[in-house]
Amino acid sequence: MKILVADRISPLGVEFLKKQDGFTVVEAYGSSPEEVIQHAKDASAIIVRSDTQITRDVMEAAPLLKAVGRAGVGVDNIDIEAATERGVIVMNTPGGNTIATAELTFTHMLCGTRPIVRGASGMREGKWERKLLKGSELRNKTLAVLGMGRIGAEVAKRAQAFEMTVLAYDPYLTDEKAKELEVEKVDLDGAFSRADYLTVHMPMTAETKGMVDEAAFAKMKDGVRVFNCARGGIIKESALVEALKSGKVAAAGLDVYEQEPLPEDHEFRSLENLTLTPHLGASTEEAQESVGVEIAEAIAEVLQGGRIRNAINMPSIDPKDLVTLSPYLELCMRLGAFARQACQNTVQSLHITYWGGMVEFDTIPLTRAVQKGWLKGIAGDEGVNDVNAPYKIKAMGIKVETTTSSSSVDYNELIEVRTIDADGKEQSVRGTIIGKNADPRIVEVDGEAIEARPVDTLLVVRNLDKPGIVGKVGTILGEFGVNIANMSLSRSEGSESALTILELDDEPSAEVLKKLVSDSDIQEARVSRQN
């Protein structure tokens, strides 16, 4: 498998890939867009930093492409939508530059507290401005951290060492985690109004873009100090310019900008109370080595069929959780396949419900497994995987809803896949895992209790509930040399029909099915393929 390293990463990362069996590593640094497309045509994976653009054209030219790895955090140079449509995993390395970015943030905080930059430049110019360059102290000041992820937590740790009080705004921060980090959890207005120092460590999203704007500055103390080493645009630049000019913001430090490189005539360059660096967050020897090795290892693991880590366009499963979830992932795929093949009409919606121990896990991987199973056997499904299954289901016009339930059921864990077709008809199948060997079982079909193993070939029969039907079915299958491995029977009290699911060694022909349904006592006979 060919791995295209399009941007320069740590030599240790490249060397790691070259040592793996079955990989051909092509280093093509500084390639033009046209050259990237040529290199990508037979590539199984591409590794980039921030220079090379992995566009839709690149994706479409690379039929073998399985993964794109970004040695760093931001993935603005990768067309995520195109990758998802084609089932290409996009991964980054969010942990590799954590310490580097946290330390740069603190460097900016110190430069915004003591006039180090002006003092250093003045000394080079022969000046001695000691009396003019009075600063402040970090001790006993309040720092508001917007975003308490890995980097935010490391910044908080360093601030506490300087005896600062740390406030944390993060919609995903739990009370328990805040207590562990020894920070005070606050809302956004609380962060703005109480901060002596404010630093941003959030991703750029529709919700965070321009989060620190004119209205936000109006809520802050006079003389607040503001810093951004995360993503340009979270702090509205025009609002920051005015706040720095007016003195509302005493000092600021930026490593990221709305437009990069920062235009030569940008007003930021003329503000003396603003320290600027050219996006140096991950620019340390240690960070570059770390992200290069990390993305190389991640790419190798994916191509070798191992776990997927730090994926942008699909859920990453913790290895410990994967051990527990693995049998349920297989069960979900087979429930999805069974549910689709049971439908005789166009399906409009797919409802998946989880009971019991399943609710303690992230069910997104399980839901994607149901969707993959649903797509099994459909023409053009060869490229279906965890990445593009949701996209393909959506493209079919099927709405997917998931629910977790704490209501009592007969099993420790239970999963239901329920469909609603264009006529409003509902059908359902439920499954669970049984025994020490974690064997999957179908335990209910359309409300009728039954126990069947979802083996590769199932024969589903609905018939009148009367003597002799089992014998008829067995006889017909025997005539055509189809062996029955197991048989499960079910009937609802008061119903005139019964359900039979047969586990078969071989798939019966259309002629077998035709002969079965020609019997007036047999209402339906269909094959459900699970492989």
C-alpha positions in Angstrom: 0.0 0.0 0.0 1.3 3.4 -1.0 1.4 6.2 1.6 1.9 9.7 0.2 3.6 12.1 2.6 2.8 15.4 1.0 4.1 17.7 3.6 7.3 17.4 5.6 6.8 15.6 9.0 9.3 14.3 11.5 11.8 12.0 9.9 11.1 9.5 12.8 7.5 9.3 11.5 8.6 8.6 7.9 11.1 6.1 9.1 8.4 4.3 11.2 6.2 3.9 8.1 9.1 2.6 5.9 9.8 -0.1 8.5 6.3 -1.5 8.3 5.7 -4.5 6.0 3.6 -3.9 2.9 4.0 -0.1 2.8 5.6 2.0 0.0 6.3 5.5 1.3 6.5 8.4 -1.2 7.7 11.8 0.0 6.5 14.5 -2.3 7.1 17.8 -0.4 6.1 21.0 -2.2 4.1 19.4 -4.9 1.7 21.5 -7.0 -2.1 20.7 -6.8 -1.7 18.8 -10.2 1.2 16.8 -8.9 -0.7 15.9 -5.7 -3.5 14.5 -7.8 -1.0 12.4 -9.8 0.7 11.1 -6.7 -2.7 10.3 -5.0 -4.0 8.1 -7.9 -2.7 4.9 -6.3 -2.3 6.0 -2.7 -4.0 4.2 0.2 -3.2 7.1 2.6 -2.0 10.7 2.5 -0.3 12.6 5.3 -0.3 16.4 5.3 0.4 19.3 7.6 -1.2 22.6 6.7 0.3 23.3 3.2 -1.1 20.7 0.9 -4.8 21.0 0.0 -6.6 17.6 -0.1 -9.6 18.7 -2.2 -12.5 16.8 -3.7 -10.5 16.5 -6.9 -7.8 14.7 -5.1 -10.3 12.4 -3.4 -12.0 11.6 -6.7 -8.6 10.8 -8.3 -7.7 8.3 -5.6 -10.0 5.2 -5.7 -7.7 3.3 -3.2 -7.7 6.1 -0.6 -8.6 4.9 2.8 -7.3 7.6 5.1 -5.9 11.2 5.3 -3.8 12.1 8.3 -3.1 15.6 9.5 0.1 16.0 11.5 -1.5 18.7 13.7 -4.9 19.8 14.8 -6.6 22.0 12.1 -8.1 20.2 9.1 -9.1 23.3 7.1 -7.0 22.1 4.2 -8.9 18.8 3.9 -12.4 18.5 2.3 -14.1 16.6 5.1 -17.4 16.4 3.2 -15.8 14.8 0.1 -13.8 12.4 2.3 -16.9 11.3 4.2 -18.9 10.7 1.0 -16.1 8.5 -0.3 -15.6 6.7 3.0 -12.2 8.1 3.6 -11.2 8.5 7.3 -9.7 11.9 8.2 -7.6 11.9 11.3 -5.6 14.5 13.2 -3.2 14.6 16.2 -4.8 16.8 18.8 -2.6 15.7 21.6 0.9 16.2 20.1 1.0 20.0 20.4 -0.8 20.3 23.7 2.2 21.4 25.8 3.7 23.5 23.0 0.5 25.5 22.6 -0.1 25.8 26.4 3.4 27.1 26.9 3.1 29.6 24.0 -0.2 30.8 25.5 1.6 31.4 28.8 4.4 33.1 27.1 1.9 35.6 25.6 0.3 36.1 29.0 3.7 37.0 30.5 4.5 39.3 27.6 1.1 41.0 28.1 1.9 41.4 31.8 5.5 42.6 31.6 6.6 44.8 28.7 9.2 42.3 27.6 8.9 42.8 23.8 9.3 46.6 24.0 12.1 46.3 26.5 14.0 43.8 24.3 13.6 45.9 21.2 14.5 49.1 23.0 17.7 47.5 24.3 18.7 46.6 20.8 18.1 50.2 19.8 20.4 51.5 22.6 17.6 52.6 24.9 17.2 52.2 28.7 13.5 52.7 29.4 13.5 51.1 32.8 11.2 53.8 34.4 8.6 53.6 31.5 8.3 49.8 31.4 6.3 49.0 34.5 4.3 45.8 34.4 2.0 43.8 36.6 2.0 40.4 38.4 0.0 37.3 37.6 -0.4 36.4 41.3 -3.9 36.9 42.7 -5.3 37.7 39.3 -8.3 35.8 37.8 -7.9 34.0 34.5 -10.9 32.9 32.5 -10.2 30.0 30.2 -12.7 29.5 27.4 -12.5 25.8 26.5 -11.2 23.4 29.1 -9.9 20.7 26.8 -6.4 19.4 26.8 -4.7 22.7 26.1 -7.0 24.7 28.4 -6.4 22.3 31.2 -2.6 22.7 30.8 -2.9 26.5 30.8 -5.0 26.3 33.9 -2.3 24.1 35.6 0.4 26.7 34.9 -1.8 29.6 36.0 -2.4 27.8 39.3 1.3 27.5 39.8 1.4 31.3 39.4 -1.3 31.6 42.2 -4.0 32.7 39.8 -7.7 32.0 40.3 -8.9 30.0 37.3 -12.5 30.2 35.9 -13.6 27.8 33.2 -16.2 28.2 30.6 -16.9 25.0 28.6 -20.4 23.6 27.8 -18.9 20.0 28.0 -17.1 20.4 31.3 -18.7 18.3 34.0 -18.8 19.4 37.7 -16.6 16.4 38.6 -13.9 17.3 36.0 -13.9 21.0 37.1 -13.4 19.8 40.7 -10.6 17.5 39.6 -8.9 20.4 37.7 -9.5 22.8 40.7 -11.2 25.4 38.5 -14.5 27.2 39.0 -17.0 26.4 36.3 -18.9 29.6 35.1 -21.2 30.6 32.3 -19.9 32.8 29.5 -21.1 36.1 31.0 -19.4 35.2 34.3 -16.1 34.5 32.4 -16.3 37.8 30.7 -17.3 39.9 33.7 -14.8 38.5 36.2 -11.7 38.0 34.2 -8.5 39.9 34.6 -7.0 37.7 32.0 -9.0 35.8 29.3 -7.6 33.1 27.0 -9.3 31.1 24.2 -8.9 27.4 23.7 -11.9 26.3 21.6 -12.3 25.0 18.1 -13.7 27.3 15.4 -17.3 26.5 14.8 -20.5 28.4 13.9 -21.1 28.8 17.6 -17.6 30.0 18.6 -16.9 32.3 15.6 -16.9 35.9 16.8 -17.7 34.7 20.4 -15.5 37.5 21.8 -17.0 40.5 20.1 -18.0 44.1 21.0 -20.7 42.9 23.3 -18.3 40.6 25.1 -15.7 43.3 25.6 -18.4 45.6 27.0 -19.0 43.1 29.8 -15.3 42.9 30.7 -13.3 44.9 33.3 -11.4 47.9 32.1 -7.8 46.8 31.6 -8.5 43.2 30.9 -5.8 41.2 29.1 -6.9 38.9 26.2 -5.1 36.0 24.4 -5.8 33.6 21.5 -3.5 30.8 20.5 -6.4 28.6 19.3 -8.1 29.6 16.1 -8.4 33.0 14.3 -11.8 34.5 14.3 -13.0 33.3 17.7 -12.0 36.8 18.9 -13.5 39.3 16.5 -10.5 41.3 15.2 -12.2 44.6 14.6 -13.7 44.6 18.0 -10.3 43.8 19.6 -8.7 46.7 17.7 -11.1 49.1 19.2 -10.8 47.6 22.6 -7.0 47.9 22.5 -7.2 51.5 21.3 -9.7 52.6 24.0 -7.8 50.9 26.8 -10.6 48.6 27.6 -8.1 45.8 26.8 -4.7 46.7 28.4 -2.8 44.1 26.4 -3.4 41.2 24.1 -1.5 38.4 22.5 -2.4 36.6 19.3 -0.9 33.6 17.5 -3.8 33.0 15.1 -5.8 35.3 12.8 -8.9 35.5 10.6 -6.6 35.7 7.6 -3.2 34.0 7.5 -0.6 35.1 6.8 -1.6 38.4 8.5 -1.8 41.1 5.8 1.1 43.5 5.8 -1.2 46.5 6.2 -3.3 45.0 9.0 -4.0 47.4 11.8 -2.8 44.9 14.4 0.8 45.6 13.3 0.6 49.2 14.6 -0.7 48.5 18.1 2.0 48.6 20.7 -0.1 46.9 23.4 -0.5 43.8 21.2 2.0 41.0 20.9 1.8 39.0 17.6 3.4 35.7 16.6 3.0 33.9 13.2 1.0 30.8 14.2 3.8 29.2 16.3 1.5 27.1 18.5 2.9 23.7 17.5 6.4 25.0 16.4 8.6 23.2 18.8 11.0 20.4 18.1 9.1 18.2 20.6 5.7 18.9 19.1 6.8 18.4 15.5 8.3 15.1 16.4 5.3 14.1 18.4 2.7 14.8 15.8 4.8 13.3 13.0 5.2 10.0 14.8 1.6 10.0 16.1 0.0 10.4 12.7 2.4 7.9 11.2 1.4 5.3 13.8 -2.3 6.2 13.4 -2.2 5.8 9.6 -0.3 2.5 9.8 -2.8 1.1 12.3 -5.8 2.0 10.1 -4.2 0.4 7.0 -3.3 -2.7 9.0 -6.9 -3.1 10.1 -6.5 -1.9 13.6 -8.3 0.7 15.7 -9.1 4.2 14.5 -7.9 7.1 16.7 -8.7 10.8 16.5 -11.0 10.5 13.5 -12.7 13.8 12.5 -15.5 12.2 10.5 -16.4 9.2 12.5 -16.4 8.2 16.2 -13.2 7.0 17.7 -13.7 4.1 20.1 -11.6 3.7 23.2 -9.7 0.4 23.0 -11.2 -0.8 26.3 -14.7 0.1 25.1 -14.1 -1.7 21.8 -13.4 -5.0 23.6 -16.9 -4.7 25.2 -18.7 -3.3 22.1 -17.2 -5.7 19.5 -19.9 -8.4 19.7 -22.6 -5.7 19.7 -21.2 -4.1 16.6 -21.6 -7.4 14.8 -25.1 -7.9 16.2 -26.1 -4.4 15.1 -24.9 -5.0 11.5 -26.9 -8.2 11.3 -30.0 -6.5 12.8 -29.7 -3.7 10.2 -29.5 -6.3 7.4 -32.4 -8.3 8.7 -34.6 -5.1 9.1 -34.0 -3.9 5.6 -34.8 -7.3 4.0 -38.0 -7.6 6.0 -39.4 -4.4 4.3 -41.5 -4.7 1.2 -42.0 -1.0 0.7 -39.9 2.1 0.6 -38.6 2.9 4.1 -38.9 6.5 5.4 -37.4 6.2 8.8 -35.2 4.0 10.9 -35.6 4.0 14.7 -32.9 2.4 16.9 -33.4 1.9 20.6 -30.9 0.7 23.2 -31.7 -0.7 26.6 -29.7 -1.8 29.6 -25.9 -1.7 29.7 -25.7 -0.2 26.2 -26.8 3.2 27.5 -23.5 3.5 29.4 -21.5 3.6 26.2 -21.4 6.0 23.2 -24.0 4.4 21.0 -22.9 6.2 17.8 -20.6 3.3 16.7 -23.5 0.9 17.2 -25.8 3.1 15.2 -23.3 3.3 12.3 -23.0 -0.5 12.5 -26.8 -0.8 12.0 -26.6 1.5 9.0 -23.7 -0.5 7.5 -25.8 -3.7 7.9 -28.8 -2.0 6.3 -26.7 -1.1 3.3 -25.3 -4.6 2.9 -26.5 -6.3 -0.3 -27.7 -3.1 -1.9 -26.2 -2.4 -5.4 -23.1 -0.2 -5.1 -22.5 -1.0 -1.4 -18.9 -2.1 -1.9 -17.5 1.0 -0.4 -19.7 1.2 2.6 -17.9 1.7 5.9 -18.3 3.5 9.3 -17.4 6.8 7.7 -19.9 7.0 4.8 -22.7 4.8 6.0 -24.7 7.7 7.6 -24.2 9.8 4.5 -25.4 7.0 2.2 -28.5 6.4 4.4 -29.3 10.1 4.4 -28.9 10.2 0.6 -31.5 7.5 0.4 -34.0 9.8 2.1 -34.1 7.7 5.3 -34.3 9.5 8.6 -32.4 7.8 11.4 -33.4 8.3 15.1 -31.8 6.8 18.1 -33.1 6.4 21.7 -31.7 5.1 24.9 -34.2 3.7 27.4 -34.0 2.9 31.1 -37.2 1.0 31.1 -37.2 -2.6 32.2 -36.7 -5.4 29.6 -36.1 -9.1 29.8 -32.4 -8.8 28.9 -29.4 -7.1 30.4 -28.8 -5.4 27.0 -31.3 -5.1 24.2 -31.2 -3.4 20.8 -34.2 -2.8 18.6 -34.3 -1.7 14.9 -37.7 -0.5 13.9 -38.7 0.7 10.4 -41.6 2.8 9.2 -42.4 2.6 5.5 -44.1 5.0 3.1 -47.5 3.6 4.0 -46.9 4.0 7.8 -46.4 0.3 8.3 -44.0 -0.5 11.2 -41.7 -3.6 11.4 -39.1 -4.4 14.0 -36.4 -6.8 15.1 -34.7 -7.0 18.5 -31.5 -8.6 19.4 -29.1 -9.2 22.3 -25.9 -11.0 23.2 -26.2 -14.3 25.1 -23.7 -16.4 27.1 -20.0 -16.4 27.9 -19.1 -16.6 24.2 -21.1 -13.4 23.5 -23.3 -15.1 20.9 -25.7 -12.7 19.0 -29.3 -13.6 19.0 -32.5 -12.3 17.3 -35.0 -12.4 20.2 -38.1 -10.7 18.7 -39.5 -10.0 15.3 -42.5 -7.7 14.9 -43.4 -8.2 18.5 -43.2 -12.0 18.4 -40.7 -13.6 20.8 -38.2 -16.0 19.1 -34.6 -17.0 19.5 -32.5 -17.4 16.4 -28.8 -16.9 15.6 -28.3 -14.3 12.9 -26.2 -16.6 10.8 -25.2 -15.9 7.2 -28.4 -17.4 5.7 -31.8 -17.3 7.4 -35.1 -18.5 6.0 -38.0 -16.5 7.4 -41.4 -18.2 7.1 -44.9 -17.0 8.1 -47.6 -19.6 8.0 -51.0 -20.5 9.3 -50.7 -21.9 12.9 -51.8 -25.5 12.2 -50.2 -29.0 12.4 -48.0 -30.2 9.7 -46.4 -26.9 8.5 -42.9 -27.7 9.9 -43.0 -31.0 8.1 -44.0 -29.4 4.8 -41.1 -26.9 5.0 -38.6 -29.5 5.9 -39.7 -31.8 3.1 -39.5 -29.1 0.5 -36.0 -28.0 1.6 -34.9 -31.6 1.7 -36.1 -32.1 -1.9 -33.7 -29.4 -3.0 -30.8 -30.5 -0.8 -31.0 -27.5 1.5 -29.8 -28.5 5.0 -31.4 -27.0 8.1 -28.9 -26.2 10.9 -31.4 -24.9 13.4 -35.1 -23.9 13.6 -36.9 -21.4 15.9 -40.7 -21.2 16.2 -42.9 -18.5 17.6 -46.6 -17.7 17.7 -48.6 -15.0 19.4 -51.5 -15.9 21.6 -54.7 -15.6 19.8 -53.1 -15.2 16.4 -53.9 -17.5 13.5 -50.3 -17.3 12.1 -46.9 -18.4 13.3 -43.3 -17.3 12.6 -40.5 -19.7 11.8 -36.8 -18.8 11.4 -34.6 -21.5 9.9 -30.8 -21.3 10.0 -29.6 -22.8 6.7 -26.2 -24.1 5.6 -26.9 -23.1 2.0 -29.0 -20.4 0.4 -32.3 -21.8 -1.1 -33.0 -21.0 -4.8 -35.8 -18.9 -6.1 -37.5 -22.2 -7.1 -37.5 -23.4 -3.5 -39.1 -20.1 -2.3 -41.7 -20.3 -5.1 -42.6 -23.9 -4.1 -42.9 -22.9 -0.4 -45.3 -19.9 -1.0 -47.3 -22.0 -3.5 -48.6 -23.9 -0.4 -51.8 -22.2 0.7 -50.8 -22.6 4.4 -47.6 -20.6 3.9 -48.1 -16.8 3.7 -44.5 -15.7 3.3 -41.1 -17.3 2.7 -38.0 -15.1 2.2 -34.3 -15.4 2.6 -32.4 -12.9 4.9 -28.7 -12.7 4.1 -26.5 -11.6 6.9 -23.1 -11.8 5.3 
